[in-house]
Amino acid sequence: MKRIIDTENVNIIGAKIKEAREKSGMSQKQLSEKLELMAVYTCRGSISRIENGKRAVTDIEIDAISKILDVSLNYLFDRE
């Protein structure tokens, strides 16, 4: 089943995830590996698509990413 999306970006936090990841000095592959240790299976390619706004992010992924990158959910949603 296809989803109808009226915009190119399918998430609003990709750029903030990329910013936080780069500030931490972590590669996309390293982030993917750390997510896997938390039983959140998101490959490096998916991380790239999330950061570029081309892939939706699940609530479980958002929570795990914020913990790994040591940033608040408010930061990811640009509310700080």
Gaussian input, Z-matrix of N, CA and C with variables (Angstrom, degrees):
# hf/3-21g

backbone

0 1
 N
 C     1     B1
 C     2     B2     1     A1
 N     3     B3     2     A2     1     D1
 C     4     B4     3     A3     2     D2
 C     5     B5     4     A4     3     D3
 N     6     B6     5     A5     4     D4
 C     7     B7     6     A6     5     D5
 C     8     B8     7     A7     6     D6
 N     9     B9     8     A8     7     D7
 C    10    B10     9     A9     8     D8
 C    11    B11    10    A10     9     D9
 N    12    B12    11    A11    10    D10
 C    13    B13    12    A12    11    D11
 C    14    B14    13    A13    12    D12
 N    15    B15    14    A14    13    D13
 C    16    B16    15    A15    14    D14
 C    17    B17    16    A16    15    D15
 N    18    B18    17    A17    16    D16
 C    19    B19    18    A18    17    D17
 C    20    B20    19    A19    18    D18
 N    21    B21    20    A20    19    D19
 C    22    B22    21    A21    20    D20
 C    23    B23    22    A22    21    D21
 N    24    B24    23    A23    22    D22
 C    25    B25    24    A24    23    D23
 C    26    B26    25    A25    24    D24
 N    27    B27    26    A26    25    D25
 C    28    B28    27    A27    26    D26
 C    29    B29    28    A28    27    D27
 N    30    B30    29    A29    28    D28
 C    31    B31    30    A30    29    D29
 C    32    B32    31    A31    30    D30
 N    33    B33    32    A32    31    D31
 C    34    B34    33    A33    32    D32
 C    35    B35    34    A34    33    D33
 N    36    B36    35    A35    34    D34
 C    37    B37    36    A36    35    D35
 C    38    B38    37    A37    36    D36
 N    39    B39    38    A38    37    D37
 C    40    B40    39    A39    38    D38
 C    41    B41    40    A40    39    D39
 N    42    B42    41    A41    40    D40
 C    43    B43    42    A42    41    D41
 C    44    B44    43    A43    42    D42
 N    45    B45    44    A44    43    D43
 C    46    B46    45    A45    44    D44
 C    47    B47    46    A46    45    D45
 N    48    B48    47    A47    46    D46
 C    49    B49    48    A48    47    D47
 C    50    B50    49    A49    48    D48
 N    51    B51    50    A50    49    D49
 C    52    B52    51    A51    50    D50
 C    53    B53    52    A52    51    D51
 N    54    B54    53    A53    52    D52
 C    55    B55    54    A54    53    D53
 C    56    B56    55    A55    54    D54
 N    57    B57    56    A56    55    D55
 C    58    B58    57    A57    56    D56
 C    59    B59    58    A58    57    D57
 N    60    B60    59    A59    58    D58
 C    61    B61    60    A60    59    D59
 C    62    B62    61    A61    60    D60
 N    63    B63    62    A62    61    D61
 C    64    B64    63    A63    62    D62
 C    65    B65    64    A64    63    D63
 N    66    B66    65    A65    64    D64
 C    67    B67    66    A66    65    D65
 C    68    B68    67    A67    66    D66
 N    69    B69    68    A68    67    D67
 C    70    B70    69    A69    68    D68
 C    71    B71    70    A70    69    D69
 N    72    B72    71    A71    70    D70
 C    73    B73    72    A72    71    D71
 C    74    B74    73    A73    72    D72
 N    75    B75    74    A74    73    D73
 C    76    B76    75    A75    74    D74
 C    77    B77    76    A76    75    D75
 N    78    B78    77    A77    76    D76
 C    79    B79    78    A78    77    D77
 C    80    B80    79    A79    78    D78
 N    81    B81    80    A80    79    D79
 C    82    B82    81    A81    80    D80
 C    83    B83    82    A82    81    D81
 N    84    B84    83    A83    82    D82
 C    85    B85    84    A84    83    D83
 C    86    B86    85    A85    84    D84
 N    87    B87    86    A86    85    D85
 C    88    B88    87    A87    86    D86
 C    89    B89    88    A88    87    D87
 N    90    B90    89    A89    88    D88
 C    91    B91    90    A90    89    D89
 C    92    B92    91    A91    90    D90
 N    93    B93    92    A92    91    D91
 C    94    B94    93    A93    92    D92
 C    95    B95    94    A94    93    D93
 N    96    B96    95    A95    94    D94
 C    97    B97    96    A96    95    D95
 C    98    B98    97    A97    96    D96
 N    99    B99    98    A98    97    D97
 C   100   B100    99    A99    98    D98
 C   101   B101   100   A100    99    D99
 N   102   B102   101   A101   100   D100
 C   103   B103   102   A102   101   D101
 C   104   B104   103   A103   102   D102
 N   105   B105   104   A104   103   D103
 C   106   B106   105   A105   104   D104
 C   107   B107   106   A106   105   D105
 N   108   B108   107   A107   106   D106
 C   109   B109   108   A108   107   D107
 C   110   B110   109   A109   108   D108
 N   111   B111   110   A110   109   D109
 C   112   B112   111   A111   110   D110
 C   113   B113   112   A112   111   D111
 N   114   B114   113   A113   112   D112
 C   115   B115   114   A114   113   D113
 C   116   B116   115   A115   114   D114
 N   117   B117   116   A116   115   D115
 C   118   B118   117   A117   116   D116
 C   119   B119   118   A118   117   D117
 N   120   B120   119   A119   118   D118
 C   121   B121   120   A120   119   D119
 C   122   B122   121   A121   120   D120
 N   123   B123   122   A122   121   D121
 C   124   B124   123   A123   122   D122
 C   125   B125   124   A124   123   D123
 N   126   B126   125   A125   124   D124
 C   127   B127   126   A126   125   D125
 C   128   B128   127   A127   126   D126
 N   129   B129   128   A128   127   D127
 C   130   B130   129   A129   128   D128
 C   131   B131   130   A130   129   D129
 N   132   B132   131   A131   130   D130
 C   133   B133   132   A132   131   D131
 C   134   B134   133   A133   132   D132
 N   135   B135   134   A134   133   D133
 C   136   B136   135   A135   134   D134
 C   137   B137   136   A136   135   D135
 N   138   B138   137   A137   136   D136
 C   139   B139   138   A138   137   D137
 C   140   B140   139   A139   138   D138
 N   141   B141   140   A140   139   D139
 C   142   B142   141   A141   140   D140
 C   143   B143   142   A142   141   D141
 N   144   B144   143   A143   142   D142
 C   145   B145   144   A144   143   D143
 C   146   B146   145   A145   144   D144
 N   147   B147   146   A146   145   D145
 C   148   B148   147   A147   146   D146
 C   149   B149   148   A148   147   D147
 N   150   B150   149   A149   148   D148
 C   151   B151   150   A150   149   D149
 C   152   B152   151   A151   150   D150
 N   153   B153   152   A152   151   D151
 C   154   B154   153   A153   152   D152
 C   155   B155   154   A154   153   D153
 N   156   B156   155   A155   154   D154
 C   157   B157   156   A156   155   D155
 C   158   B158   157   A157   156   D156
 N   159   B159   158   A158   157   D157
 C   160   B160   159   A159   158   D158
 C   161   B161   160   A160   159   D159
 N   162   B162   161   A161   160   D160
 C   163   B163   162   A162   161   D161
 C   164   B164   163   A163   162   D162
 N   165   B165   164   A164   163   D163
 C   166   B166   165   A165   164   D164
 C   167   B167   166   A166   165   D165
 N   168   B168   167   A167   166   D166
 C   169   B169   168   A168   167   D167
 C   170   B170   169   A169   168   D168
 N   171   B171   170   A170   169   D169
 C   172   B172   171   A171   170   D170
 C   173   B173   172   A172   171   D171
 N   174   B174   173   A173   172   D172
 C   175   B175   174   A174   173   D173
 C   176   B176   175   A175   174   D174
 N   177   B177   176   A176   175   D175
 C   178   B178   177   A177   176   D176
 C   179   B179   178   A178   177   D177
 N   180   B180   179   A179   178   D178
 C   181   B181   180   A180   179   D179
 C   182   B182   181   A181   180   D180
 N   183   B183   182   A182   181   D181
 C   184   B184   183   A183   182   D182
 C   185   B185   184   A184   183   D183
 N   186   B186   185   A185   184   D184
 C   187   B187   186   A186   185   D185
 C   188   B188   187   A187   186   D186
 N   189   B189   188   A188   187   D187
 C   190   B190   189   A189   188   D188
 C   191   B191   190   A190   189   D189
 N   192   B192   191   A191   190   D190
 C   193   B193   192   A192   191   D191
 C   194   B194   193   A193   192   D192
 N   195   B195   194   A194   193   D193
 C   196   B196   195   A195   194   D194
 C   197   B197   196   A196   195   D195
 N   198   B198   197   A197   196   D196
 C   199   B199   198   A198   197   D197
 C   200   B200   199   A199   198   D198
 N   201   B201   200   A200   199   D199
 C   202   B202   201   A201   200   D200
 C   203   B203   202   A202   201   D201
 N   204   B204   203   A203   202   D202
 C   205   B205   204   A204   203   D203
 C   206   B206   205   A205   204   D204
 N   207   B207   206   A206   205   D205
 C   208   B208   207   A207   206   D206
 C   209   B209   208   A208   207   D207
 N   210   B210   209   A209   208   D208
 C   211   B211   210   A210   209   D209
 C   212   B212   211   A211   210   D210
 N   213   B213   212   A212   211   D211
 C   214   B214   213   A213   212   D212
 C   215   B215   214   A214   213   D213
 N   216   B216   215   A215   214   D214
 C   217   B217   216   A216   215   D215
 C   218   B218   217   A217   216   D216
 N   219   B219   218   A218   217   D217
 C   220   B220   219   A219   218   D218
 C   221   B221   220   A220   219   D219
 N   222   B222   221   A221   220   D220
 C   223   B223   222   A222   221   D221
 C   224   B224   223   A223   222   D222
 N   225   B225   224   A224   223   D223
 C   226   B226   225   A225   224   D224
 C   227   B227   226   A226   225   D225
 N   228   B228   227   A227   226   D226
 C   229   B229   228   A228   227   D227
 C   230   B230   229   A229   228   D228
 N   231   B231   230   A230   229   D229
 C   232   B232   231   A231   230   D230
 C   233   B233   232   A232   231   D231
 N   234   B234   233   A233   232   D232
 C   235   B235   234   A234   233   D233
 C   236   B236   235   A235   234   D234
 N   237   B237   236   A236   235   D235
 C   238   B238   237   A237   236   D236
 C   239   B239   238   A238   237   D237

   B1=1.4442
   B2=1.5231
   B3=1.2945
   B4=1.4550
   B5=1.5128
   B6=1.3319
   B7=1.4545
   B8=1.5194
   B9=1.2931
   B10=1.4552
   B11=1.5209
   B12=1.3139
   B13=1.4557
   B14=1.5237
   B15=1.3124
   B16=1.4579
   B17=1.5248
   B18=1.2972
   B19=1.4538
   B20=1.5188
   B21=1.3215
   B22=1.4618
   B23=1.5164
   B24=1.3207
   B25=1.4642
   B26=1.5223
   B27=1.3258
   B28=1.4668
   B29=1.5254
   B30=1.3423
   B31=1.4632
   B32=1.5214
   B33=1.3244
   B34=1.4641
   B35=1.5272
   B36=1.3330
   B37=1.4587
   B38=1.5253
   B39=1.3073
   B40=1.4646
   B41=1.5139
   B42=1.3176
   B43=1.4633
   B44=1.5312
   B45=1.3257
   B46=1.4772
   B47=1.5345
   B48=1.3302
   B49=1.4682
   B50=1.5223
   B51=1.3242
   B52=1.4662
   B53=1.5223
   B54=1.3232
   B55=1.4674
   B56=1.5279
   B57=1.3249
   B58=1.4697
   B59=1.5291
   B60=1.3272
   B61=1.4747
   B62=1.5184
   B63=1.3218
   B64=1.4579
   B65=1.5265
   B66=1.3319
   B67=1.4736
   B68=1.5227
   B69=1.3359
   B70=1.4667
   B71=1.5260
   B72=1.3356
   B73=1.4611
   B74=1.5183
   B75=1.3070
   B76=1.4640
   B77=1.5307
   B78=1.3186
   B79=1.4658
   B80=1.5282
   B81=1.3227
   B82=1.4693
   B83=1.5194
   B84=1.3254
   B85=1.4655
   B86=1.5246
   B87=1.3261
   B88=1.4665
   B89=1.5232
   B90=1.3291
   B91=1.4604
   B92=1.5122
   B93=1.3107
   B94=1.4636
   B95=1.5263
   B96=1.3209
   B97=1.4673
   B98=1.5320
   B99=1.3220
   B100=1.4670
   B101=1.5280
   B102=1.3230
   B103=1.4687
   B104=1.5277
   B105=1.3310
   B106=1.4672
   B107=1.5276
   B108=1.3219
   B109=1.4645
   B110=1.5282
   B111=1.3432
   B112=1.4655
   B113=1.5373
   B114=1.3369
   B115=1.4722
   B116=1.5272
   B117=1.3316
   B118=1.4622
   B119=1.5247
   B120=1.3109
   B121=1.4595
   B122=1.5263
   B123=1.3287
   B124=1.4574
   B125=1.5265
   B126=1.3262
   B127=1.4621
   B128=1.5256
   B129=1.3186
   B130=1.4505
   B131=1.5282
   B132=1.3202
   B133=1.4616
   B134=1.5239
   B135=1.3173
   B136=1.4694
   B137=1.5182
   B138=1.3316
   B139=1.4622
   B140=1.5315
   B141=1.3270
   B142=1.4627
   B143=1.5258
   B144=1.3259
   B145=1.4611
   B146=1.5352
   B147=1.3272
   B148=1.4691
   B149=1.5182
   B150=1.3396
   B151=1.4644
   B152=1.5277
   B153=1.3198
   B154=1.4628
   B155=1.5198
   B156=1.3357
   B157=1.4569
   B158=1.5150
   B159=1.3208
   B160=1.4654
   B161=1.5302
   B162=1.3304
   B163=1.4647
   B164=1.5173
   B165=1.3052
   B166=1.4662
   B167=1.5250
   B168=1.3130
   B169=1.4646
   B170=1.5194
   B171=1.3244
   B172=1.4640
   B173=1.5225
   B174=1.3058
   B175=1.4630
   B176=1.5205
   B177=1.3081
   B178=1.4710
   B179=1.5264
   B180=1.3342
   B181=1.4642
   B182=1.5198
   B183=1.3176
   B184=1.4661
   B185=1.5247
   B186=1.3182
   B187=1.4660
   B188=1.5276
   B189=1.3212
   B190=1.4645
   B191=1.5225
   B192=1.3224
   B193=1.4661
   B194=1.5256
   B195=1.3227
   B196=1.4679
   B197=1.5264
   B198=1.3239
   B199=1.4651
   B200=1.5270
   B201=1.3297
   B202=1.4639
   B203=1.5258
   B204=1.3246
   B205=1.4629
   B206=1.5261
   B207=1.3349
   B208=1.4648
   B209=1.5309
   B210=1.3350
   B211=1.4644
   B212=1.5233
   B213=1.3073
   B214=1.4614
   B215=1.5276
   B216=1.3100
   B217=1.4643
   B218=1.5229
   B219=1.3193
   B220=1.4630
   B221=1.5270
   B222=1.3273
   B223=1.4663
   B224=1.5247
   B225=1.3167
   B226=1.4664
   B227=1.5344
   B228=1.3181
   B229=1.4483
   B230=1.5317
   B231=1.3605
   B232=1.4562
   B233=1.5257
   B234=1.3239
   B235=1.4536
   B236=1.5379
   B237=1.3125
   B238=1.4760
   B239=1.4917
   A1=108.77
   A2=117.54
   A3=122.17
   A4=110.83
   A5=114.42
   A6=120.02
   A7=108.34
   A8=115.62
   A9=120.55
   A10=107.92
   A11=115.36
   A12=121.38
   A13=106.83
   A14=116.81
   A15=120.14
   A16=113.69
   A17=117.35
   A18=121.77
   A19=109.55
   A20=116.38
   A21=120.21
   A22=111.31
   A23=117.41
   A24=120.94
   A25=110.08
   A26=115.66
   A27=119.51
   A28=111.68
   A29=117.21
   A30=120.35
   A31=107.91
   A32=115.71
   A33=120.06
   A34=112.92
   A35=117.07
   A36=119.33
   A37=114.08
   A38=117.64
   A39=120.72
   A40=113.77
   A41=116.72
   A42=120.47
   A43=111.21
   A44=116.81
   A45=120.01
   A46=110.81
   A47=116.92
   A48=119.89
   A49=109.20
   A50=116.60
   A51=120.49
   A52=110.58
   A53=116.69
   A54=121.59
   A55=110.80
   A56=117.14
   A57=121.48
   A58=110.92
   A59=116.50
   A60=120.22
   A61=110.19
   A62=116.78
   A63=119.83
   A64=111.89
   A65=117.37
   A66=120.43
   A67=111.16
   A68=116.15
   A69=119.95
   A70=111.97
   A71=116.72
   A72=120.36
   A73=113.32
   A74=116.65
   A75=122.35
   A76=109.98
   A77=116.30
   A78=120.41
   A79=109.41
   A80=115.90
   A81=119.75
   A82=109.98
   A83=117.43
   A84=121.08
   A85=110.65
   A86=117.32
   A87=120.27
   A88=110.78
   A89=116.95
   A90=119.84
   A91=110.25
   A92=117.11
   A93=121.60
   A94=111.41
   A95=116.44
   A96=121.41
   A97=111.23
   A98=117.19
   A99=120.38
   A100=111.20
   A101=116.82
   A102=120.15
   A103=110.20
   A104=115.78
   A105=119.97
   A106=111.08
   A107=117.41
   A108=121.01
   A109=111.83
   A110=115.94
   A111=121.51
   A112=110.96
   A113=116.06
   A114=122.99
   A115=112.37
   A116=115.22
   A117=121.98
   A118=105.37
   A119=116.58
   A120=121.95
   A121=110.66
   A122=115.14
   A123=123.20
   A124=106.92
   A125=116.62
   A126=120.26
   A127=111.77
   A128=116.34
   A129=121.98
   A130=111.51
   A131=116.64
   A132=120.71
   A133=111.87
   A134=116.40
   A135=120.36
   A136=110.86
   A137=116.83
   A138=120.31
   A139=108.91
   A140=116.58
   A141=121.09
   A142=111.13
   A143=117.15
   A144=120.81
   A145=111.42
   A146=117.37
   A147=120.71
   A148=109.30
   A149=116.48
   A150=120.66
   A151=112.10
   A152=117.08
   A153=121.27
   A154=113.09
   A155=116.69
   A156=121.30
   A157=114.06
   A158=117.58
   A159=121.58
   A160=113.16
   A161=117.30
   A162=121.73
   A163=109.16
   A164=115.01
   A165=120.20
   A166=109.55
   A167=115.90
   A168=122.11
   A169=107.93
   A170=116.74
   A171=119.44
   A172=109.90
   A173=115.85
   A174=119.76
   A175=110.87
   A176=117.79
   A177=121.49
   A178=109.84
   A179=116.86
   A180=120.58
   A181=111.01
   A182=117.12
   A183=120.78
   A184=110.66
   A185=116.32
   A186=120.52
   A187=110.62
   A188=117.06
   A189=120.72
   A190=111.43
   A191=117.25
   A192=120.86
   A193=110.50
   A194=117.49
   A195=119.63
   A196=111.20
   A197=116.75
   A198=120.28
   A199=110.84
   A200=117.38
   A201=120.94
   A202=110.87
   A203=116.65
   A204=120.59
   A205=112.68
   A206=115.85
   A207=122.40
   A208=111.47
   A209=114.62
   A210=121.30
   A211=108.30
   A212=115.89
   A213=119.68
   A214=110.76
   A215=115.07
   A216=120.01
   A217=109.54
   A218=117.19
   A219=120.77
   A220=110.86
   A221=116.70
   A222=120.52
   A223=110.11
   A224=117.32
   A225=120.78
   A226=111.41
   A227=115.82
   A228=119.44
   A229=111.93
   A230=115.36
   A231=123.82
   A232=112.71
   A233=115.75
   A234=120.34
   A235=111.28
   A236=117.50
   A237=120.71
   A238=110.61
   D1=128.92
   D2=178.60
   D3=-85.28
   D4=147.49
   D5=175.53
   D6=-99.90
   D7=144.43
   D8=176.48
   D9=-98.08
   D10=118.11
   D11=-179.13
   D12=-126.35
   D13=129.51
   D14=-174.79
   D15=-94.16
   D16=17.89
   D17=179.86
   D18=-145.66
   D19=159.28
   D20=177.48
   D21=-71.98
   D22=-38.49
   D23=-179.67
   D24=-83.03
   D25=129.34
   D26=179.82
   D27=-105.97
   D28=3.88
   D29=171.51
   D30=-145.97
   D31=159.52
   D32=-177.02
   D33=-109.32
   D34=4.14
   D35=-175.20
   D36=-118.23
   D37=-0.32
   D38=-176.53
   D39=-55.44
   D40=-45.90
   D41=-178.76
   D42=-63.70
   D43=-38.03
   D44=179.33
   D45=-69.90
   D46=-35.34
   D47=176.05
   D48=-63.05
   D49=-46.18
   D50=179.64
   D51=-60.71
   D52=-45.05
   D53=179.69
   D54=-58.90
   D55=-47.59
   D56=-179.01
   D57=-66.68
   D58=-39.80
   D59=179.54
   D60=-63.51
   D61=-45.94
   D62=-179.51
   D63=-66.21
   D64=-38.21
   D65=177.16
   D66=-62.21
   D67=-32.54
   D68=-179.58
   D69=-80.54
   D70=-8.78
   D71=-179.61
   D72=77.17
   D73=19.42
   D74=-175.74
   D75=-99.17
   D76=139.95
   D77=175.17
   D78=-83.72
   D79=166.45
   D80=176.04
   D81=-61.07
   D82=-39.61
   D83=179.50
   D84=-63.42
   D85=-42.18
   D86=178.96
   D87=-63.96
   D88=-41.30
   D89=177.37
   D90=-62.27
   D91=-43.39
   D92=177.89
   D93=-58.78
   D94=-43.71
   D95=-179.98
   D96=-65.09
   D97=-40.42
   D98=178.50
   D99=-67.92
   D100=-36.02
   D101=175.37
   D102=-62.64
   D103=-41.36
   D104=179.82
   D105=-60.82
   D106=-36.89
   D107=178.05
   D108=-64.27
   D109=-21.25
   D110=177.64
   D111=-98.03
   D112=12.19
   D113=-179.31
   D114=63.98
   D115=31.89
   D116=173.93
   D117=-116.21
   D118=102.63
   D119=-171.32
   D120=-90.70
   D121=96.81
   D122=-178.95
   D123=-131.19
   D124=112.13
   D125=-175.82
   D126=-71.93
   D127=167.22
   D128=-179.49
   D129=-58.50
   D130=-40.44
   D131=178.49
   D132=-62.04
   D133=-37.80
   D134=177.47
   D135=-67.32
   D136=-37.23
   D137=176.59
   D138=-60.19
   D139=-44.48
   D140=178.97
   D141=-59.62
   D142=-46.23
   D143=-179.52
   D144=-66.57
   D145=-35.98
   D146=175.80
   D147=-61.86
   D148=-49.27
   D149=-177.87
   D150=-62.80
   D151=-30.35
   D152=179.73
   D153=-88.71
   D154=1.54
   D155=178.03
   D156=76.70
   D157=14.02
   D158=-176.85
   D159=-95.02
   D160=-6.05
   D161=-179.15
   D162=-135.35
   D163=137.91
   D164=175.71
   D165=-69.30
   D166=157.19
   D167=-179.94
   D168=-118.22
   D169=130.94
   D170=178.50
   D171=-78.34
   D172=160.90
   D173=178.41
   D174=-62.37
   D175=-35.52
   D176=178.98
   D177=-65.31
   D178=-41.77
   D179=178.17
   D180=-64.99
   D181=-43.49
   D182=-179.92
   D183=-59.50
   D184=-45.77
   D185=-179.30
   D186=-62.52
   D187=-46.76
   D188=-178.67
   D189=-65.56
   D190=-42.94
   D191=179.67
   D192=-61.80
   D193=-42.19
   D194=179.99
   D195=-63.07
   D196=-37.37
   D197=178.93
   D198=-69.69
   D199=-44.69
   D200=-179.03
   D201=-63.41
   D202=-43.18
   D203=-177.76
   D204=-85.29
   D205=-2.53
   D206=177.68
   D207=56.64
   D208=48.86
   D209=175.02
   D210=-129.05
   D211=155.19
   D212=-179.76
   D213=-80.41
   D214=161.86
   D215=174.49
   D216=-64.14
   D217=-35.57
   D218=176.86
   D219=-59.41
   D220=-40.14
   D221=177.68
   D222=-61.49
   D223=-46.88
   D224=-178.42
   D225=-62.84
   D226=-34.91
   D227=179.25
   D228=-92.41
   D229=12.97
   D230=174.06
   D231=58.71
   D232=45.77
   D233=-179.40
   D234=-114.31
   D235=11.93
   D236=178.40
   D237=-105.27

